[in-house]
Each structure stands twice: as C-alpha cells, then as structure tokens.
Amino acid sequence: MLTAKADVDSRVKGIQTGADAYLAKPFEKRELLALIGNLIGTRNILKQHVAMHKRWLIELPNMPTIEQAFLNKIKAAVENNLDDNSYGTDQMAGDIGMSRIQLHRKLKAITGRAPGELVREIRLQHAHDLLARRTATIAEVAYQVGFSSPASFSASFSRHFGFSPKQVNSLR
C-alpha cells in the first residue's frame, strides 16, 4: 500500500485490511524496490510450496489472509458443485463474482494453476478422502466427484497421485 497517511493508526489499519506492505509518501526508491523484491520472492515461495503439495488448498502460515480467503471461496464453490461434471471455469467465475479472465489471472498469480486444474485437483483430493474412508466404490466415487466415467477418473487419479485409486487403502 502506497499512501500519504504515515501515522501509526493508518499503517496498522492498512496492514490489518490485508496489505502485504505499507509504504508512506514520500518514499525512498531503494525501499520500494526492496519491498517489491520481498513480495515477489514470497509469492514465488508460495507458488513452489503449493505446487509441491498434492493438497493445493492448505492453510499456509505466510499466505496473506486475503489470498487465503479467496482460495477458501474457490474451494467452497467447487465443493458445492462437486457432483456436477459440467462445472467449470465459467460457472466458478460467476459464483466468485469475477470475470473468467480475472479469475484465471488471480489463480495463476497465487497458485500457478489455471481454474480448470484447481477444479480437477479439488475433485481428486475429495475422491482420495472418500476412498481412504471406504465410503463407496471407485465408480461411485468417480460420479460423486463429477467425473463422467470411472475410466477417466482412474486415469486422472493415477496421473495426479502417482498410484491408482485401488491402491489408496494399501498406502495408509
């Protein structure tokens, strides 16, 4: 946040509302560049961390609250439409209240993934959880999480996790 308000109350309020950094005018160019460098570095670390985990939506201690709230909103929108195999980016954008392009840009910036990838990952993680709890057969789980066929579900599951749905219980 770049502002002319330099008093402590304004700085605290700015940070509490989700600003990643607070810089008062007039500012030093070196300070601005250092802040930008730190913010970019933090975002890159966050992207790498999210990319390394199969569970993409985990609570991260360094994630700004605004981004975490946004990701929680995305997850809730997908989970509310989990069994709808036609649910995709356009519907998600409408549910979130953004244009499809804005949604794509924001998700790529935060997670490094496109909306369609996140929908698939949320579905697959939910399927993994269902299979681990042994609540249904593989075919039933496939339909419950919005896949149109058990064969495509099994292929996607295997690509994502590196093992087949049948192996979920043997890995516990």
C-alpha positions as CSV (number, residue, x, y, z in Angstrom):
1,M,0.0,0.0,0.0
2,L,1.4,3.3,-1.0
3,T,-0.2,6.3,0.7
4,A,0.4,9.7,2.2
5,K,-1.0,8.6,5.5
6,A,2.1,7.9,7.6
7,D,0.6,7.8,11.1
8,V,0.7,4.6,13.1
9,D,-3.1,4.1,13.1
10,S,-3.3,4.3,9.3
11,R,-0.4,1.9,8.9
12,V,-1.9,-0.6,11.3
13,K,-5.3,-0.3,9.7
14,G,-3.7,-0.8,6.2
15,I,-1.9,-4.0,7.3
16,Q,-5.0,-5.3,9.1
17,T,-7.1,-5.0,6.0
18,G,-4.6,-7.2,4.1
19,A,-1.9,-5.0,2.6
20,D,1.3,-7.0,2.1
21,A,3.4,-3.9,2.7
22,Y,2.8,-0.3,3.7
23,L,4.9,2.5,2.3
24,A,4.3,6.1,3.2
25,K,5.0,9.0,0.8
26,P,7.5,10.4,0.2
27,F,9.3,7.1,-0.2
28,E,12.8,6.1,-0.9
29,K,13.2,4.3,-4.3
30,R,15.5,1.7,-2.7
31,E,12.9,0.9,-0.1
32,L,10.2,0.5,-2.7
33,L,12.4,-1.8,-4.8
34,A,13.4,-3.9,-1.6
35,L,9.7,-4.3,-0.7
36,I,8.8,-5.3,-4.3
37,G,11.7,-7.8,-4.3
38,N,10.5,-9.3,-1.0
39,L,6.9,-9.6,-2.2
40,I,7.9,-11.3,-5.4
41,G,10.1,-13.7,-3.5
42,T,7.4,-14.5,-1.1
43,R,4.9,-15.2,-3.9
44,N,7.4,-17.4,-5.7
45,I,8.0,-19.4,-2.5
46,L,4.2,-19.7,-2.0
47,K,3.8,-20.9,-5.6
48,Q,6.5,-23.5,-5.2
49,H,5.0,-24.7,-1.9
50,V,1.6,-25.1,-3.4
51,A,3.0,-26.8,-6.5
52,M,4.9,-29.4,-4.3
53,H,1.8,-30.5,-2.4
54,K,-1.0,-32.7,-3.7
55,R,-3.4,-30.9,-1.4
56,W,-3.3,-27.5,-3.1
57,L,-5.5,-25.7,-0.6
58,I,-3.8,-26.0,2.8
59,E,-3.5,-23.3,5.4
60,L,-0.2,-21.7,4.9
61,P,1.2,-19.5,7.7
62,N,2.8,-17.0,5.3
63,M,-0.2,-16.6,2.9
64,P,-1.9,-13.2,3.2
65,T,-5.4,-13.5,4.6
66,I,-7.0,-12.0,1.5
67,E,-5.5,-14.8,-0.7
68,Q,-6.4,-17.5,1.8
69,A,-10.0,-16.2,2.0
70,F,-10.1,-16.1,-1.8
71,L,-8.8,-19.7,-2.1
72,N,-11.3,-20.8,0.5
73,K,-14.1,-19.2,-1.5
74,I,-12.9,-21.1,-4.6
75,K,-12.8,-24.4,-2.7
76,A,-16.3,-23.9,-1.4
77,A,-17.7,-23.1,-4.8
78,V,-16.2,-26.3,-6.3
79,E,-17.3,-28.4,-3.4
80,N,-20.9,-27.1,-3.7
81,N,-20.9,-28.3,-7.3
82,L,-18.7,-31.4,-6.8
83,D,-21.1,-33.9,-8.5
84,D,-21.8,-31.6,-11.5
85,N,-19.4,-32.8,-14.2
86,S,-20.2,-29.7,-16.3
87,Y,-19.0,-27.3,-13.6
88,G,-16.0,-25.4,-14.8
89,T,-14.3,-22.0,-15.1
90,D,-17.3,-20.0,-16.3
91,Q,-19.6,-21.2,-13.5
92,M,-16.8,-20.7,-10.9
93,A,-16.2,-17.2,-12.1
94,G,-19.9,-16.4,-11.7
95,D,-20.0,-18.0,-8.2
96,I,-17.0,-15.9,-7.1
97,G,-18.2,-12.7,-8.8
98,M,-15.3,-12.2,-11.2
99,S,-14.9,-12.4,-14.9
100,R,-13.4,-15.6,-16.2
101,I,-10.2,-13.8,-17.2
102,Q,-9.8,-12.1,-13.8
103,L,-10.3,-15.4,-12.1
104,H,-7.7,-17.1,-14.3
105,R,-5.1,-14.3,-13.7
106,K,-5.6,-14.2,-10.0
107,L,-5.4,-18.0,-9.6
108,K,-2.3,-18.2,-11.8
109,A,-0.7,-15.5,-9.7
110,I,-1.5,-17.1,-6.3
111,T,-1.2,-20.8,-7.1
112,G,0.5,-21.1,-10.5
113,R,-2.5,-23.1,-11.7
114,A,-5.4,-22.4,-14.0
115,P,-9.0,-22.6,-12.7
116,G,-9.7,-25.9,-14.5
117,E,-6.7,-27.5,-12.9
118,L,-7.8,-26.4,-9.5
119,V,-11.3,-27.8,-10.1
120,R,-9.8,-31.2,-11.0
121,E,-7.4,-31.1,-8.1
122,I,-10.2,-30.4,-5.6
123,R,-12.3,-33.2,-7.1
124,L,-9.4,-35.6,-6.9
125,Q,-8.5,-34.7,-3.4
126,H,-12.1,-35.2,-2.3
127,A,-12.1,-38.5,-4.1
128,H,-8.9,-39.6,-2.3
129,D,-10.5,-38.7,1.0
130,L,-13.7,-40.7,0.1
131,L,-11.7,-43.7,-1.0
132,A,-9.5,-43.6,2.1
133,R,-12.6,-43.7,4.3
134,R,-14.0,-46.6,2.2
135,T,-17.4,-44.9,1.8
136,A,-18.1,-46.0,-1.7
137,T,-16.7,-48.0,-4.7
138,I,-14.3,-46.4,-7.1
139,A,-17.1,-46.0,-9.7
140,E,-19.4,-44.4,-7.2
141,V,-16.7,-42.0,-6.0
142,A,-15.9,-41.1,-9.6
143,Y,-19.5,-40.0,-10.2
144,Q,-19.8,-38.3,-6.8
145,V,-16.8,-36.0,-7.6
146,G,-18.0,-35.0,-11.0
147,F,-16.3,-37.4,-13.4
148,S,-18.4,-38.6,-16.3
149,S,-16.7,-42.1,-16.4
150,P,-14.8,-44.3,-13.9
151,A,-12.1,-44.9,-16.5
152,S,-11.3,-41.2,-17.0
153,F,-11.4,-40.8,-13.2
154,S,-8.9,-43.6,-12.7
155,A,-6.6,-42.2,-15.3
156,S,-6.7,-38.7,-13.8
157,F,-6.3,-40.0,-10.3
158,S,-3.3,-42.1,-11.3
159,R,-1.6,-39.1,-13.1
160,H,-2.3,-36.8,-10.2
161,F,-1.3,-39.0,-7.2
162,G,1.1,-41.5,-8.9
163,F,-0.9,-44.5,-7.9
164,S,-4.3,-45.9,-8.8
165,P,-7.5,-45.5,-6.8
166,K,-7.4,-49.2,-5.9
167,Q,-4.1,-48.6,-4.0
168,V,-5.4,-45.9,-1.7
169,N,-6.1,-48.1,1.2
170,S,-2.9,-50.1,0.8
171,L,-0.8,-46.9,1.2
172,R,-2.2,-46.0,4.6
